[in-house]
Amino acid sequence: MIALCLGMMLALVSGFARAEYPDHAIKGVVPFPPGGGTDVFARIIADQLSKALGQPVVVENRAGADGNIGMESVAKSPPDGYAILFNSSAATVNPAMYRNLRFDPVKDLRPVAVLCEYFNLIVVNPEKMPVKNLQEFVDLLRKNPGKYNVAAGGTRLVVDYFLLQNKLDAAVIPYKGAGDAISGLLRGDADFIIVNAPGLTQHIASGKLRALAVTAPVRQADMPDVPTTPEAGMPDFIYSSYFGVYVRADTPPDIVKKLNTALNGITATPEVIAMFQKQSAVAVQTSPEEASSRYLRDIARIKDIVVRAKIPPAD
């Protein structure tokens, strides 16, 4: 009886402790360097999540291996909700692109919510590639195989897919993340880039970079003058990504639910909707179950693209 009572007391104490989540700072891991789209979105959400939960949400950039280092750190963290992952399409691309990951993205990570959706921009450094539209760009690449460089930030799937689908030859320069890749493009180390809009918009507005097309079915509200890839002559090249939050897979359901409720409340506010729109992203709300379903569906979709495009997986 004594042992039973002690067990019940411990269970109650444990339950009360979890009910108080969070009672100290939360680490929000971004698996890419500062300045890229994932980092921009993460800092928007971290600030709002700190207010919603009453505890600091501290962004930590853990870049490397196309996002795998940061993803692994959360996958192997304690399952208590105090390490969360802010991630982009790397969450669904890397399981298809890497053969020997030191963690299982499906078994070790659990999606909490999808927060926004966005498309990619095909952008050139106009001093390196003086083209005005997508057709001129493609023609220039075809006439000069191997001459031009493309900056690949974080995951490079969209770059490989674009080159293979259009039978183009360009040298791919890998960077740790989109922020570093954009900096390389601005310096002239690379000639063009295909990446999501955050981090690019200010440079496009200033004229330092030129957007040729957006990989979307419709034009983006904040860039109405940039044509879609179908409008620009590539009807089959549409590529979307999304940004979301993940925790270790065996995190207690009540913590996942509390995070999901807070995140959905944040992305429904006019303030955050407007901030996402400025980055060419659309705010969304999902349940953990909906987020998990999309996660698995997109991994399968990316694996199909990898096979059809004959992209060799990395080690």
Secondary structure, DSSP 8 states (H G I E B T S, - for coil): -HHHHHHHHHHHHHHHHHHT--SS-EEEEESS-TTSHHHHHHHHHHHHHHHHHTS-EEEEE---GGGHHHHHHHHTS-SSSSEEEEE-THHHHHHHHBS--SS-HHHHEEEEEEEEEEEEEEEE-TTT----SHHHHHHHHHHSTTTSEEEEES--HHHHHHHHHTT---EEEEESSHHHHHHHHHHTSSSEEEEESTTTHHHHHHTSSEEEEESSSS-BTTBTTS-BTTTTT-TT---EEEEEEEEETTS-HHHHHHHHHHHHHHHTSHHHHHHHHTTTEEE----HHHHHHHHHHHHHHHHHHHHHHT---B-
